[in-house]
Amino acid sequence: MEFDILTLFPQMFDAPLGDSIIGRAQSKKLITVRCHQIRDFTTNRQNQVDDYPYGGGSGCVMQAQPLYDCWKHANSLGGPARTIYLSPRGKTFTQADAVRLAADYDRLILICGHYEGVDQRLIDAVVDEEISLGDFVLTGGEIPAMALADAVARLIPGVLADTVCFTEESHWSGLLEYPHYSRPEIWEGRRVPDVLQSGDHGAVERWRKKQSFLITLQKRPDMFARLLFTKADLKLLGELRDEADDPAVRNALARLHTGRITVRRTTKRDLKGFETMYQTLGLSPAAAIDHITTLDAEGITCFSIYADDHGFCGHCAYDVDGDTAFLRPTILPHARDKGIDTFAVAHVLDHLFAGTATKTCVISDDLPSDVAQRLGVVRTANESYILAKKNWRK
Ligand SMILES: C[S@@+](CC[C@H](N)C(=O)[O-])C[C@H]1O[C@@H](n2cnc3c(N)ncnc32)[C@H](O)[C@@H]1O
């Protein structure tokens, strides 16, 4: 990965990107960082890079010309590059962006603004995306550029000792990381949890996963609401709910279904469930048999969903057209918001992406919006949900 950084303060990058892990990655040629002084590309005698804003107002604006010439020079130094302007108006940077940038590009050009920002025409001319470090305003784009370069660089193979170094960390799988402990065993009267000294790797793994769930639920309920649970996760969450001292945690987990969920290809043995569903939806139960028997002829694959104590919970049908699959889940009201709906839809999606589909359109007017949110899908006006890509769990 190559980084070309356009800045008025190249020396600011020396220590943050020249030392420690990122510095070693540069020595090993795993990454290359080039800083370009924007001022070197001015055409006036004072090397001025900014001027007053048209329309009045306070402060100065970085002019398009020196930045453009600096960008052209940087752009000419290698292969195709993605140009990013660090800006408080950009999309807030997340781990998912770091993963995307590391995976999709070999070269990033980072533009650091100063003063009031950059002439809009330069942004329109060369910038592919604007990225913000967060909802606050800094004096310049240098710290955001360092943060972005650091987050992307550590994902480049070989920069960290082991892939596990980042796949087990906060935000990788939508969870915050479990707590860490090191020697001594007792510090200031506080003991390391017994399980971590048990030597039982399975127990350690289960404890860590539960801690991750607990910490995410307590600190970032917004992230917790977007999680998709496997059957094993639901079991752990049931244990967590039963063990928790905190009533808020018990309440938050009370709604989750922790029993068995079965998602299986629909056949005539599911007729009773379909009849109940038709009745619930205000349709004639007699039509259910036609629904099941015409699936094959219409090229539709359908899955029936069952859960312990909840019986038939709904169905999820899909058909594929080119690289796009159209997924139509119908989840009955009694099965919503318990983790059954997300588990079932996620299960079908995994099955589906094992085939040829790379994109999915989830069509439903009864898929609860929190399910759509957890699945990472976008809601459109006509109640459809578009899933952007194949690796939708990331
Ligand atoms: C003082 S800021 C300009 C703020 C701008 N006038 C506004 O209100 O959006 C100067 C420069 O710092 C950088 N910057 C400031 N806050 C940032 C943030 N949260 N994320 C990324 N870059 C930021 C940008 O490059 C910006 O051009």
The ligand as a Gaussian input file, in Angstrom:
#p B3LYP/6-31G(d) Opt

LIG

0 1
 C      -10.740000      24.079000      10.616000
 S      -11.015000      22.773000       9.513000
 C      -12.169000      23.439000       8.400000
 C      -13.563000      23.214000       8.837000
 C      -14.583000      23.684000       7.837000
 N      -14.605000      25.106000       7.749000
 C      -15.966000      23.183000       8.222000
 O      -16.650000      23.846000       8.988000
 O      -16.346000      22.049000       7.775000
 C       -9.544000      22.725000       8.589000
 C       -9.219000      21.375000       7.991000
 O       -9.027000      20.428000       9.037000
 C       -9.403000      19.163000       8.584000
 N      -10.371000      18.613000       9.546000
 C      -10.902000      19.266000      10.601000
 N      -11.718000      18.492000      11.298000
 C      -11.708000      17.293000      10.705000
 C      -12.369000      16.059000      10.940000
 N      -13.207000      15.890000      11.954000
 N      -12.103000      15.024000      10.131000
 C      -11.265000      15.162000       9.094000
 N      -10.631000      16.302000       8.802000
 C      -10.845000      17.356000       9.582000
 C       -9.958000      19.306000       7.174000
 O       -8.977000      18.899000       6.265000
 C      -10.250000      20.764000       7.092000
 O      -10.107000      21.252000       5.780000

